[in-house]
Amino acid sequence: MDRRCIRVLALLGSAILSSGLLACAPKTTVPVTVKTEEARSGSIDWQVEFSGVLVPNRTVNIYSKIAGQVKAVAADVGGRVRQGEVLVQIDAKELDAQLRVAEAAKAGMADQAEQAKAGIETTRLNLDMAQRAYERTKTLFDTQVVTQSQLDDAKDRLQLAQAALQSANRQYRTVSGSGLAQAEAQENYIRVQLSNSTITSPIDGIVTNRNVNPGEIAPLSAPLMAIADTSSLKLQGNVPQEAVVRLAVGDKVTVSVDGISGQGYAGTITQVGPIGAATGQYFPVAVSLKNDGRLLAGMTAKASLSLTSSEGVIVPLAALFAQDGQEFLYVVADGKARKRAVSLGAQSGPEAQVLSGLTAGEAVAVSNVGLLQDGVEVAK
């Protein structure tokens, strides 16, 4: 082997040895430079807002209680009606005829009751006469003036008179009691049906739907009309769970209506839903506001109210990040960043309230958070 080959082999061996030594050398990690802020105790003032569509505070569907031909319809869509105003009139000729029959039946039953009462008086007189006749016959029998047969005849007449009075009393009770009551009930029922033939509005409002015309048969299963009370309107929306616990029926809310300029309308919370909405940890809230004549059902509006959170731990929003639906931050201590899961409460502006997972006074990273990992060295 010539010298040049020996020199090449020596150089290759030296390179291999150098690379092995470098691979075994310890690696050095450059600390991530971060800014930190201390978590503080305090509360957050935040604005809760939700949007929606104004709907009537109350809507009533008008049904007919009797089936019959519609004689007249006195209201149309868009018309304003008052409580007690006639909306629909159903033909009641048959009911009028039935009422006359019922009235006659009641009067006949009342006559029968009077006759039965008079019969009681007659049978009572007959009983008195039979009683006196029996007593006279008994006295004559005791003196042996009349025979046993005559006494038995007087006793039979007395018993017949007693039975007749009992029968007259039963008849009077039947006629004046259940018989007359049934006739009166039938008359009252027809009168109620007659009153049902005139359909009136149960509320003040505006007719929003009409499904019947004169000449048609009023259905029992479908509404004839719909009436909406628009004197006050309702806005419904959802608020987060940290806000709903601070709301109560009667709280005041400011409502701004799209298309109507000004400072907004004064609204009042009328309902706070006890069960969360399907969208997650949100709860339904209803706000009612009076209509000044400019508001229309269907307008879009936004409700807003100011709330103050309870005392808690406050951190900058810059410290937070989410993974798989969970909120995290990095706590910096002893030159290292420690990943910490937290649950959040109210948020406002650049700050958020931490409900659990952190204590006041701990330092959290607020810069280069995306470069950090659990346990990595940091430098301030």
Buried (B, 14 or more C-beta within 10 A) or exposed (E): EEEEEEEEEEEEEEEEEEEEEEEEEEEEEEEBEBBBBEBEEEBBEBEBBBEBBBBBBBBBEBBBEBEBBBBEBBBEEEBEBEEEEBBBBBBBEEBEEBBEEBBEBBEEBBEBBEEBBEBBEEBBEBBEEBBEBBEEBEEBBEEEEBEEEEBEBBBEBBEEBBEBBEEBBEBBEBBBEEBBEEBBEBBEEBBEBBBBBBBBBBBBBBBBBBBBEEEEEBEEEEBBBBBBBBBBBBBBBBBBEBBBEBBEEEBEBBBBBEEBEEEBBEBBBBEBBEEBBEEEEBBBBBBBBBBEEEBEBEBEBBBBBEBEBEEBBBBBEBBBBEEEEEBBBBBBEEEBBBBBEBEBBBBBEEBBBBBEBBEBEBBBBBBBBEEBEEEBEBEE
